[in-house]
């Protein structure tokens, strides 16, 4: 097998993201076959990769936060006068029923990034994490994690249109992966996707003659939005995993 960059191999192994790997290598926290690794080094699957013990401790201290995002907040950086969802992460907004046992500190805001987006006019479960491994698990190229939505629509959907929502549509010149779409009630569809193109559900609905009037994400992998109130947040506990 052809050698690949060490950072790419570390990401494939689920040790961290490629960006994090480069940082760890620069700090001398990675060894290959017992030797301190260098940036740009190439490896094969036969090479033994070891991480410094300090790195394991640092990774264990990283937090992942779940927010029930209200309408009117953007997922990441502030734009067009709208606040990022991270602005909701305050002691006052911390859900009182959070069972993680983690105490809030300002360090939990450092390097916090959204793992997937929710449009400004969409609501529900949004994940922000300091851990590149979790981000990769949710939104990496090879991610197999399902995202589930309740979608309120207007318009007439034919049986053929419903079939196309499940499989057969294309966006941006690319065929979409198969989805699971069915009627939840008379004006609401339930969508389960394994990909996340920009405004994907809204655009899919437009292609079959529907207009989305409400969109709520209720699940990412095995993690449900559950009873988390709108505008509140909680930590992902050590026992919880997305897959």
N, C-alpha and C positions, 0 to 999 in steps of 0.2 A: 504493500500500500504506500502511496506517495506521502512523504512527510508533509505536515501542515503546521501552521504557526501555533506555538504553545498556547496563546490566548484563545484561539479558536477551539483547540482540543479541550481546554479547561471548560469552556462554555458548553461544548457538546457533552461533557461528562456531568454537567449540572452543578459544577463547583461554584460558578459565579457567572456574571456577564463578561463579554470580551473586554469591555472598558475597565471593569473591575480587575480582570486578570492582568491587564497591562500595568495597572497601578500597583498590584501586589508584586509583580515581577520587578518593577522599578524599586520597590522598597526592600527587595531581597527576601521576600517571604515565600518564595517558591523554589523548590529543588527538583531537578530532573536527574534520576539515577544517582541521587546523593549529592549532586553538584548544584551550587546556586545558579539559577537560571538567568538568562540575559534577555532583554527586550528583543523581539524579532526571531528568537530561537525557534527552530522547527523540530517537531517530534513525530514519532510513529506510535501506534497503539501499544507496541511492546515496551515503550519507555515508561518508567515508574515516576509518577508525579506526586510530590509530597508538599503539603502546605504547613507553614509554621504554626505551632500551637497557638500563638497569639492571635492568628487570623481566625481560628475557630471560635475563640472567645469573643472577638470583635463581631463576627457574624451572628453569634447567639444573642448579642445585645441589640441587634437591629429590629426595628418594629415594622409592622404592617397595620394599617388603619383602614377600617371600613366606614364609609360615610353613606348616609341616605341623602343623596344630593337633591336639593330642591331645584325648581326651575329658576333660571336667572343667574346661575353660577356656571363658569367655564371649568373644564376639567384640569387645566394646567395653568399656564401663565395668564395674568390679567390681560384682557384685550377689550378694546372699544368701550372702556369704562366699566366693564363687568369684572367682578371679583372672582378669583380662583376658588375652587371648593376648599382648598387648604386653609382659607381664611376662617372656615367654620371650626377648625381644630383649636378650640380654646377649652380651658378647664370648665367653663360654664356649660359648654355644649357636650361635654363627655357624658355619655349615657350612664345613668345611675345603676343600670342593671348589667353593666359590663362585668363579666365573670373571669376575665383574663388574669386579674391580680396585678396588672402592670400599673405603676404609678406614673402619671404624666410628668415629663420634664421637657424643657425647651430643646434639649438635644434631639428629641424625637422629631423635631421639625427639620433638622438638617438633612439634606440630600433626599428628602421625601419626594417621590415622583409618582404620577398616576400610571397604573398598569392597565392601559386601555382607557378609552375616552367615553364620555357621555356628552352629547350635544347640549348646548345651553338651554334648549327647550325640552330636554328629556330629564327624567328624574330616576331615582332609585340607587341601586348599589354601585358605589364607586370605590375602587381599591387604590390606596396610595401606600407605597412601600419604600423602605430604605434598602431592601434586599434585592439585588439584581437577579438572584436565583428565582425568586417568586415572580418578578416581572417577566422573566424569560418563560416561566411555566405558563403564564396566562396569555402573553401576547407574542411569544417567540414564533419564529417561522414554522416550527414543528409542533406548535401547541395543539393539543387535542382537547383542551378544556372547553366545555360547553358554556354558553351564555344564554340565559333565558329571559324573555321579555313579555310583558302584557302590552298589547298595542290596540288602542281604540281608534277605529277607522270610520270614515264616511264613504259612501259609494256602493256600487253593486259589484260583488265578486262572483264570477261564474265558477262552476266546478273546474273548468279548464284553467282559469286564473289561479285557483287554489293549488292545482297540480304544479303550475309554473312556479309558484312561491316555494314549493317544496323542492323542486329541481327543474332547471331548464332556463333560468334567467342569466343574463350577462350584464356586468357593469364595467365601464372603462375598457371595453374590448376583451374582458376576461370572463370566462364562465364561472359562475359562483359554485361553491361547494354545495352538496345537498344539505337542505335544512329540514327542520320539522316544524310544520305550521298547521294549526287547526283552529277551529272556532272555539273560543272559551265561552262566549255567550253571543247574543244577537248582534252586538256592535263591537266586540273585542276579540282579537286574534291572539293566540299564544305562539311565540316564535322561539325556537332553539337553534342557535347558530354556533359554528366553530371557527368563524372568521369575523373580521370587524372592519370592513371598508368604511370610508367616511360616509356618514348618514345612510348606511346600507339599507336598513329596514324601510326608511322613508322612501328611498329611491326604488326599492323593490316594489313597494305598494303602488307607487306612481305608475310603474310599468304594467300593472294589471288593473288600472283605473280606480285605485283607492287613494284617499287623502287621509294621512295620519293626523289625528287631533290630540293624541296623548300617547306617550311611550314611557314605560317604567321597566327598568331592569330589576329582576327579582332574585336572580341566582347567577353565580359564577362558579362553575365546577360543583363541588359539594357544599359550597358556602351560600346559604340563603340570606336574603335581606331580613326575613323574619319580622320581629316586632320592633326593630330599630326605628325610632320615630324620625320623621322628616327633619333634616337639619342637624341631627345628632350623629355622633360617631362613637366607635368602640375599637378596641384592639383585637387583632387576630390572636387567639390564645395559642400556646405551645402545642395544644392537642389538636388544633384545627389545621386542615390541609385542603388545598383546592382540588387535588386529585389523589 
